[in-house]
Every structure is written in structure tokens, then in C-alpha cells.
Amino acid sequence: MIVKWDTGQGTRGKGQGREVNLNFDGVGYAPKDVSLWLVDMVTGKRLYMKTQNSYRFVASEGETSRRFKVIAETGNTRPLQVVL
């Protein structure tokens, strides 16, 4: 998925340092056996969408769009991992 935003005249925070907020309310209503992840393809950051309702990032100078991947996994086939 590609998210695009406007950087036209009069917008606040254009260019480097522009904060972009991606909202995805209602994902918590997905079936309990489905895990949903949002992956920022620029930073590699992976976010569990059922416990978060948005993702905020700072766009690079001249950046007007960013690519994301949504991963849906069913069942509990992966072992428990501890990440430090």
C-alpha cells in the first residue's frame, strides 16, 4: 500500500520534519485468530495493529509518499519470541 500526502503551499510542517499520522481505527474487531501487522518499508518498523490505532512518522525532505505492507497471519503457528 502507498500512502501519499500533500506538501503544497500553506501546509504545516512541509519538507523535512513534516509529521505524518496514519490512522487505522477498528482493526481490533478483526477475528481473534488473525494477527495484523503494519510494516514501514522505509524504516523496517513493524507495528501490531490490534493494539495501536495509528502510526506516526517524520517524512524526509521532499518525501511525498511512503510504501507500507500489511501482514495478516492466522493461527498461532509461530513460537513465542522475546525481543530485547
VMD Tcl script that draws the C-alpha trace (Angstrom):
set ca {
  {0.00 0.00 0.00}
  {1.22 3.51 -0.75}
  {0.31 6.46 1.49}
  {0.53 9.92 -0.12}
  {0.28 13.36 1.46}
  {0.12 16.93 0.22}
  {3.10 19.28 0.63}
  {1.52 22.28 -1.11}
  {1.66 25.96 -0.14}
  {0.30 26.73 3.29}
  {0.62 23.24 4.77}
  {2.17 22.99 8.20}
  {5.49 21.24 8.58}
  {6.28 20.77 4.91}
  {9.63 19.35 3.87}
  {11.98 17.75 6.38}
  {10.39 17.28 9.76}
  {6.83 17.00 8.45}
  {4.95 14.66 10.76}
  {2.55 12.23 9.08}
  {-0.07 10.29 11.04}
  {-1.57 7.11 9.57}
  {-4.80 6.06 11.37}
  {-6.34 2.59 11.30}
  {-9.17 2.52 13.85}
  {-11.39 -0.54 14.08}
  {-8.72 -3.16 13.37}
  {-9.34 -4.59 16.85}
  {-12.60 -6.03 15.52}
  {-10.73 -8.48 13.29}
  {-11.17 -12.15 14.28}
  {-9.17 -13.16 17.36}
  {-7.11 -15.74 15.46}
  {-5.86 -13.11 12.96}
  {-2.75 -11.07 13.74}
  {-2.37 -7.84 11.74}
  {0.99 -6.10 11.30}
  {1.88 -2.82 9.60}
  {5.41 -2.67 8.17}
  {7.01 0.65 7.20}
  {9.03 -0.31 4.11}
  {11.43 2.64 4.57}
  {12.38 2.12 8.21}
  {11.51 -1.58 8.55}
  {9.48 -0.80 11.69}
  {6.78 -3.43 12.34}
  {3.70 -2.45 14.37}
  {1.00 -4.75 15.78}
  {-2.21 -3.11 14.54}
  {-4.59 -4.65 17.08}
  {-3.02 -2.77 19.98}
  {-2.25 0.50 18.16}
  {-4.72 2.70 16.28}
  {-2.19 4.82 14.41}
  {1.38 5.09 13.18}
  {3.24 8.40 13.21}
  {6.46 9.14 11.35}
  {8.53 12.11 10.18}
  {8.85 12.44 6.41}
  {12.23 13.12 4.83}
  {12.77 16.32 2.87}
  {10.96 16.05 -0.47}
  {9.18 12.82 0.51}
  {5.51 12.88 -0.55}
  {4.61 9.20 -0.23}
  {5.67 6.08 1.61}
  {5.12 2.37 0.99}
  {3.70 0.11 3.70}
  {2.91 -3.59 3.89}
  {0.03 -5.09 5.90}
  {0.63 -8.67 7.02}
  {-2.26 -10.86 8.19}
  {-1.34 -14.09 9.98}
  {-3.81 -16.70 11.14}
  {-3.46 -19.13 14.00}
  {-0.65 -19.33 16.49}
  {1.94 -21.13 14.37}
  {4.92 -19.02 15.43}
  {6.72 -19.70 18.71}
  {6.84 -17.06 21.41}
  {9.75 -14.65 20.91}
  {11.38 -12.33 23.43}
  {12.93 -9.26 21.77}
  {15.32 -7.10 23.75}
}
mol new
graphics top color blue
foreach p $ca { graphics top sphere $p radius 0.5 }
foreach p [lrange $ca 0 end-1] q [lrange $ca 1 end] { graphics top cylinder $p $q radius 0.2 }
display resetview
